[in-house]
Amino acid sequence: MSLRRNSKINSCLGTMFLSLFLSLAITPTLWSQSKSKPFTSADLLLKMEHGPWLIMAKNFEGEGAKKKAVQLAAELRTEFGLKAYCLPKYYDYTQTVQGAGFDKNGNEKRMKYLDERVIENCAVLVGDFATVDGTDINDTLTMIKQINPKFFGTTDAVDQDPKVNSAEYRNFIKRWVDKKDKKDFKPGPMEFAFKATNPLLPPDYYKSPAVDKFVRSLNEQKPFNEHNLLDCKGKFTVRVLTLRGLNAYETWGRSDATGEKEPSNALDKAAEQAYLFTRNLRMAGYEAYQFHDREQSIVAVGSFNTLGTTDSKNHFVYDPAILGVVNRFAGTSEVVQSQFGTSQKPRILFDLVDRNKIPELREGDRKTQLEYLPKLSTPFDLVPTPMTVPKLEASFLFNNFTMGK
């Protein structure tokens, strides 16, 4: 009786351990390399804070793409110590889209895709790289190109769809075209991995405009060098006013016969206005900057080191401080009626700065006031734009900087 009971207990225990083993194998709970701290499949989901620079290791398409990507990303973490992530996407070709031209009733044409289907796509990316040319990302890329994860020896890694996509075809051609002999390089199944930007970040993050000598000289002239945007210490700012010149640049402050300086063209006037706006905004307590190039002059407000973050739904959200500047200078909710229809009313300088505190309007005579009033009445941009602060030298925006840390 005791032997039978023990055998039943052993059988039950065996069944329990087998069930536990199978549940661990099929559930999304995965174990880290240290075997002490588990991570879930949610940890594999790519987020904005996982670095501005990534390595595209492998892309899966078709049925089961997400499952394959999760398996590969988990092995890259556990077996190779790589910070691997997954980015799933779905392409729906069953919906109608706007076509070219109009139908007989004058309505826009609606068209359907010839191959109506929903395509599942999931990429495996290795992240947490602050720069695109650092030693860490270069060494990791070389490693990824040569390693041979066990995943690629399983049936799950084999696509059941016999059709070859365009990326695979390009890679096949590249194998034959590239005749370069690499003695120390033994390509693996991910030999075509490449560096990539984080697709969850807005394009603003990757704009690091360099200023050439000519534009630099424009911004070094007095008084246009006062509170110049090139001196801004932050990485980002908000452009609130755009003043565009209508003709070619000549010289700012060309002197006439009387010796008085008069703007010679539209670019000169735009530069002068940007200076006046910047000075008066500074007097009112705003952190304003001016900047001038070949085609326009701008006024920007604020200095920020981060552009934003992601919300609970993994959507990009601008930093609250940036949104505060945007909302402060953006067009009001008031609607203006005109012969061209309805439009939103933009803000002007006098909505933000007391005109009685502006020197030209407070101290000048009537003629001076009438001269400066139009210059100070130019409306701000209807929608202020967050932008990257221009630099004197080209540099990578994320050098020695990691988001979220």
C-alpha positions as CSV (number, residue, x, y, z in Angstrom):
1,M,0.0,0.0,0.0
2,S,2.8,2.4,0.9
3,L,4.7,1.5,-2.3
4,R,1.6,2.1,-4.4
5,R,1.1,5.4,-2.6
6,N,4.8,6.4,-3.1
7,S,4.6,5.5,-6.8
8,K,1.5,7.7,-7.1
9,I,3.3,10.5,-5.3
10,N,6.3,10.2,-7.5
11,S,4.1,10.1,-10.6
12,C,2.2,13.2,-9.4
13,L,5.5,15.0,-8.7
14,G,6.8,14.0,-12.1
15,T,3.7,15.3,-13.7
16,M,4.0,18.5,-11.8
17,F,7.6,19.1,-12.7
18,L,6.9,18.3,-16.3
19,S,3.9,20.7,-16.3
20,L,6.1,23.4,-14.7
21,F,8.9,22.8,-17.3
22,L,6.4,23.1,-20.2
23,S,4.8,26.2,-18.7
24,L,8.2,27.8,-18.4
25,A,9.0,26.9,-22.0
26,I,5.8,28.3,-23.5
27,T,5.1,31.3,-21.2
28,P,6.7,34.7,-21.9
29,T,8.7,34.5,-18.7
30,L,12.4,34.3,-19.6
31,W,15.5,34.2,-17.4
32,S,18.5,36.5,-17.5
33,Q,22.1,35.3,-17.8
34,S,22.6,35.6,-14.0
35,K,19.7,33.1,-13.4
36,S,18.7,35.2,-10.4
37,K,16.5,37.9,-11.8
38,P,13.8,36.9,-14.3
39,F,12.6,39.2,-17.0
40,T,9.3,39.0,-19.0
41,S,8.5,39.5,-22.6
42,A,7.4,43.0,-21.8
43,D,11.1,43.8,-21.1
44,L,11.9,42.8,-24.7
45,L,9.6,45.5,-26.1
46,L,11.7,48.4,-27.6
47,K,11.2,51.8,-25.9
48,M,12.5,55.3,-26.6
49,E,14.8,55.2,-23.6
50,H,16.7,52.2,-25.0
51,G,19.1,54.5,-26.8
52,P,19.1,56.7,-29.8
53,W,21.3,54.2,-31.7
54,L,20.5,50.6,-32.2
55,I,21.7,47.6,-34.3
56,M,19.2,45.9,-36.5
57,A,20.1,42.3,-36.0
58,K,17.2,40.4,-37.7
59,N,13.8,41.2,-39.1
60,F,11.0,38.6,-39.3
61,E,8.0,38.8,-41.5
62,G,4.9,36.7,-41.9
63,E,3.0,34.3,-39.6
64,G,4.7,33.8,-36.2
65,A,7.1,36.8,-36.7
66,K,6.7,38.0,-33.2
67,K,7.2,34.6,-31.7
68,K,10.5,34.1,-33.6
69,A,11.7,37.6,-32.7
70,V,11.0,37.0,-29.0
71,Q,12.9,33.7,-29.1
72,L,15.9,35.2,-30.8
73,A,16.0,38.3,-28.6
74,A,15.8,36.1,-25.4
75,E,18.7,34.0,-26.6
76,L,20.8,37.1,-27.4
77,R,20.2,38.2,-23.9
78,T,20.7,35.0,-22.0
79,E,23.5,33.5,-24.0
80,F,25.4,36.5,-25.4
81,G,24.6,39.2,-22.8
82,L,23.2,41.6,-25.4
83,K,20.5,44.1,-24.7
84,A,18.1,42.8,-27.3
85,Y,14.6,44.2,-27.9
86,C,11.7,43.5,-30.2
87,L,9.7,46.0,-32.3
88,P,6.5,44.5,-33.7
89,K,4.5,46.1,-36.5
90,Y,1.5,45.2,-38.6
91,Y,0.8,46.2,-42.1
92,D,-2.9,46.2,-43.1
93,Y,-3.4,46.0,-46.8
94,T,-7.1,45.2,-46.6
95,Q,-8.2,48.8,-46.2
96,T,-8.9,51.2,-49.0
97,V,-6.5,54.1,-49.7
98,Q,-6.8,57.4,-51.5
99,G,-5.9,57.0,-55.2
100,A,-4.9,59.4,-57.9
101,G,-7.5,61.6,-59.6
102,F,-11.3,61.8,-59.1
103,D,-14.2,59.6,-60.1
104,K,-17.1,60.7,-62.3
105,N,-18.9,62.3,-59.4
106,G,-15.9,64.5,-58.5
107,N,-15.0,62.5,-55.4
108,E,-11.5,61.4,-54.6
109,K,-10.8,57.9,-55.9
110,R,-10.5,55.1,-53.4
111,M,-8.4,52.1,-54.3
112,K,-7.6,48.6,-52.9
113,Y,-4.4,46.7,-52.7
114,L,-4.2,43.8,-55.2
115,D,-2.9,41.5,-52.4
116,E,-5.3,42.1,-49.5
117,R,-3.7,40.7,-46.4
118,V,-2.3,41.7,-43.0
119,I,1.4,41.2,-42.6
120,E,3.0,40.6,-39.3
121,N,6.5,42.0,-38.9
122,C,8.8,42.0,-35.9
123,A,12.4,43.2,-35.7
124,V,15.1,42.2,-33.3
125,L,17.3,45.2,-32.3
126,V,20.2,45.5,-29.9
127,G,20.3,48.8,-28.2
128,D,21.4,51.2,-25.4
129,F,24.1,52.9,-27.6
130,A,24.7,56.6,-27.0
131,T,26.7,57.3,-30.2
132,V,26.8,55.9,-33.7
133,D,30.6,55.7,-33.9
134,G,31.5,54.5,-30.4
135,T,33.7,51.5,-29.7
136,D,30.9,49.7,-28.0
137,I,28.5,49.8,-30.9
138,N,31.2,48.9,-33.4
139,D,32.4,45.9,-31.4
140,T,28.9,44.7,-30.8
141,L,28.0,45.0,-34.5
142,T,31.1,42.9,-35.4
143,M,30.1,40.3,-32.8
144,I,26.5,40.1,-34.0
145,K,27.6,39.5,-37.6
146,Q,29.7,36.5,-36.5
147,I,27.8,34.7,-33.8
148,N,25.6,31.7,-34.5
149,P,22.7,31.5,-32.0
150,K,21.1,28.1,-31.5
151,F,17.7,29.6,-32.6
152,F,18.8,29.5,-36.3
153,G,19.2,25.7,-36.1
154,T,15.5,25.2,-35.1
155,T,12.5,24.7,-37.3
156,D,11.0,28.0,-35.9
157,A,13.8,29.9,-37.7
158,V,12.8,28.5,-41.1
159,D,10.2,30.5,-42.9
160,Q,7.3,28.4,-44.1
161,D,6.5,30.9,-46.9
162,P,8.7,30.0,-49.9
163,K,8.5,33.6,-51.2
164,V,11.7,35.7,-50.8
165,N,11.3,39.3,-49.7
166,S,13.3,42.2,-51.2
167,A,15.7,42.4,-48.2
168,E,16.7,38.8,-48.5
169,Y,17.2,39.2,-52.3
170,R,19.5,42.2,-51.7
171,N,21.5,40.3,-49.2
172,F,21.8,37.3,-51.6
173,I,23.2,39.6,-54.3
174,K,25.5,41.3,-51.8
175,R,27.1,37.9,-51.0
176,W,28.2,37.5,-54.7
177,V,29.1,41.2,-55.4
178,D,31.2,41.7,-52.3
179,K,34.4,39.8,-53.2
180,K,36.5,41.3,-50.5
181,D,38.5,38.7,-48.6
182,K,38.1,38.8,-44.9
183,K,40.4,36.3,-43.3
184,D,39.3,36.9,-39.7
185,F,35.7,37.4,-40.4
186,K,33.4,34.3,-40.4
187,P,29.9,35.5,-41.2
188,G,27.0,34.1,-39.2
189,P,23.2,34.1,-39.9
190,M,23.0,37.8,-38.9
191,E,26.0,39.0,-41.0
192,F,23.9,41.7,-42.6
193,A,23.1,43.5,-39.3
194,F,23.5,47.2,-39.5
195,K,23.3,50.4,-37.3
196,A,20.0,52.1,-37.1
197,T,18.3,55.0,-35.3
198,N,15.5,54.4,-32.8
199,P,12.3,54.6,-34.8
200,L,10.3,55.6,-31.7
201,L,12.2,58.9,-31.5
202,P,11.1,62.0,-33.6
203,P,13.5,63.2,-36.3
204,D,14.4,66.2,-34.2
205,Y,16.7,64.1,-32.1
206,Y,19.0,63.3,-35.0
207,K,19.3,66.8,-36.4
208,S,22.6,68.3,-35.4
209,P,23.1,71.2,-37.8
210,A,26.7,72.5,-38.2
211,V,27.2,76.2,-38.8
212,D,29.7,77.1,-41.5
213,K,32.1,80.0,-41.4
214,F,29.9,82.4,-43.3
215,V,26.8,81.9,-41.1
216,R,29.1,82.1,-38.1
217,S,30.3,85.5,-39.2
218,L,26.7,86.7,-39.5
219,N,26.0,85.8,-35.9
220,E,29.2,87.4,-34.6
221,Q,28.3,90.9,-35.8
222,K,27.0,93.4,-33.2
223,P,24.2,93.6,-32.0
224,F,23.2,90.2,-33.5
225,N,25.7,88.4,-31.3
226,E,23.8,89.3,-28.2
227,H,22.0,86.3,-26.7
228,N,22.8,84.3,-29.9
229,L,21.5,80.8,-30.2
230,L,25.0,79.5,-30.8
231,D,25.7,80.4,-27.2
232,C,22.8,78.3,-25.9
233,K,24.0,75.5,-23.6
234,G,21.1,73.2,-24.1
235,K,20.5,70.6,-26.9
236,F,17.0,71.8,-27.8
237,T,15.0,74.9,-28.0
238,V,11.7,76.1,-29.4
239,R,11.5,78.4,-32.5
240,V,8.7,80.9,-31.9
241,L,9.4,83.4,-34.7
242,T,10.5,82.9,-38.2
243,L,11.5,86.0,-40.3
244,R,12.3,85.2,-43.9
245,G,14.3,87.4,-46.2
246,L,13.0,87.9,-49.7
247,N,16.3,88.6,-51.6
248,A,20.0,87.9,-51.4
249,Y,22.1,88.8,-48.5
250,E,24.2,91.9,-49.0
251,T,25.3,93.7,-45.8
252,W,23.6,94.4,-42.5
253,G,23.6,98.0,-41.4
254,R,24.6,99.6,-44.7
255,S,25.3,103.3,-44.1
256,D,23.7,106.1,-46.2
257,A,25.0,109.6,-46.8
258,T,23.7,110.9,-43.5
259,G,25.7,108.2,-41.6
260,E,22.6,106.6,-40.2
261,K,22.4,102.9,-40.5
262,E,19.4,101.7,-42.5
263,P,18.5,98.0,-43.3
264,S,19.4,97.5,-47.0
265,N,17.0,94.6,-47.8
266,A,14.6,92.1,-46.4
267,L,17.2,90.0,-44.7
268,D,18.6,93.0,-42.9
269,K,15.1,93.9,-41.7
270,A,14.5,90.3,-40.6
271,A,17.8,90.4,-38.6
272,E,16.9,93.6,-37.0
273,Q,13.4,92.4,-36.0
274,A,14.9,89.2,-34.6
275,Y,17.3,91.3,-32.5
276,L,14.4,93.6,-31.2
277,F,12.2,90.6,-30.3
278,T,15.0,88.8,-28.5
279,R,16.0,91.9,-26.5
280,N,12.4,92.7,-25.5
281,L,11.6,89.1,-24.6
282,R,14.7,89.0,-22.4
283,M,13.6,92.2,-20.7
284,A,10.2,90.5,-20.0
285,G,11.9,87.5,-18.4
286,Y,12.0,85.0,-21.3
287,E,15.1,83.0,-22.2
288,A,15.2,84.2,-25.8
289,Y,17.8,83.7,-28.5
290,Q,18.4,85.1,-32.0
291,F,19.9,83.3,-34.9
292,H,20.6,84.3,-38.5
293,D,21.5,82.4,-41.7
294,R,21.5,83.0,-45.4
295,E,17.7,82.8,-45.8
296,Q,16.1,83.8,-42.5
297,S,16.4,85.0,-39.0
298,I,14.7,83.2,-36.1
299,V,13.9,83.8,-32.5
300,A,13.9,80.9,-30.1
301,V,12.9,80.5,-26.5
302,G,14.2,78.1,-23.9
303,S,17.1,75.7,-23.4
304,F,16.4,72.0,-22.8
305,N,18.6,68.9,-22.6
306,T,15.8,66.4,-23.4
307,L,13.1,66.6,-26.0
308,G,10.6,64.2,-24.3
309,T,9.8,60.7,-23.3
310,T,7.3,57.9,-23.9
311,D,4.0,57.5,-22.2
312,S,2.3,54.3,-20.9
313,K,1.3,53.4,-24.5
314,N,4.8,53.8,-25.8
315,H,4.0,57.0,-27.6
316,F,6.4,59.9,-27.8
317,V,5.4,62.9,-25.6
318,Y,7.3,66.2,-25.6
319,D,8.9,67.4,-22.3
320,P,6.3,69.5,-20.3
321,A,8.7,72.4,-20.2
322,I,8.9,72.4,-24.0
323,L,5.1,72.1,-24.3
324,G,4.8,75.1,-21.9
325,V,6.8,77.3,-24.3
326,V,4.9,76.0,-27.3
327,N,1.5,76.7,-25.6
328,R,2.7,80.1,-24.4
329,F,3.6,81.4,-27.9
330,A,1.2,79.4,-30.0
331,G,-1.8,81.0,-31.8
332,T,-4.8,81.6,-29.6
333,S,-8.1,79.8,-29.8
334,E,-9.7,83.0,-31.3
335,V,-10.8,82.5,-34.9
336,V,-10.5,85.3,-37.4
337,Q,-12.9,85.6,-40.4
338,S,-11.6,87.0,-43.7
339,Q,-12.2,86.8,-47.4
340,F,-10.0,83.8,-47.5
341,G,-12.1,81.9,-44.8
342,T,-11.4,81.3,-41.2
343,S,-8.0,81.2,-39.5
344,Q,-6.5,81.1,-36.1
345,K,-5.2,84.4,-34.6
346,P,-1.5,84.3,-33.9
347,R,0.0,86.0,-30.9
348,I,2.1,89.1,-31.1
349,L,4.8,90.6,-28.9
350,F,2.4,92.9,-27.2
351,D,0.4,89.9,-25.9
352,L,3.5,88.8,-23.9
353,V,5.4,92.1,-23.3
354,D,4.0,95.3,-21.9
355,R,4.4,97.9,-24.7
356,N,5.0,100.6,-22.2
357,K,8.2,98.9,-21.2
358,I,9.7,98.8,-24.7
359,P,12.3,101.5,-24.9
360,E,11.6,102.5,-28.5
361,L,7.9,102.9,-27.8
362,R,8.3,104.4,-24.3
363,E,11.1,106.9,-24.8
364,G,11.1,107.7,-28.6
365,D,9.2,110.5,-30.2
366,R,6.2,110.0,-32.4
367,K,8.2,109.4,-35.5
368,T,10.3,106.8,-33.8
369,Q,7.2,105.1,-32.4
370,L,5.6,104.9,-35.8
371,E,8.8,103.5,-37.2
372,Y,9.2,100.7,-34.6
373,L,5.6,99.8,-34.2
374,P,5.3,97.7,-37.4
375,K,8.7,96.0,-36.7
376,L,7.4,94.9,-33.3
377,S,4.0,93.8,-34.5
378,T,5.0,90.8,-36.6
379,P,3.1,87.8,-35.3
380,F,4.8,84.8,-33.8
381,D,4.7,81.5,-35.6
382,L,1.2,80.0,-35.3
383,V,2.7,76.7,-34.2
384,P,6.1,77.0,-32.5
385,T,8.6,74.3,-33.4
386,P,11.0,72.4,-31.1
387,M,14.4,72.3,-32.7
388,T,18.0,71.2,-32.2
389,V,20.3,74.0,-31.2
390,P,22.8,74.6,-34.0
391,K,26.5,74.1,-33.3
392,L,29.6,75.7,-34.6
393,E,31.1,72.3,-35.4
394,A,29.4,69.1,-36.6
395,S,29.0,66.7,-33.7
396,F,26.9,63.8,-32.8
397,L,24.0,64.9,-30.7
398,F,24.1,62.0,-28.3
399,N,27.8,62.0,-27.6
400,N,28.3,60.8,-24.0
401,F,24.6,61.1,-23.4
402,T,22.1,58.3,-22.7
403,M,18.4,58.9,-22.5
404,G,16.6,58.1,-19.4
405,K,19.8,57.9,-17.3
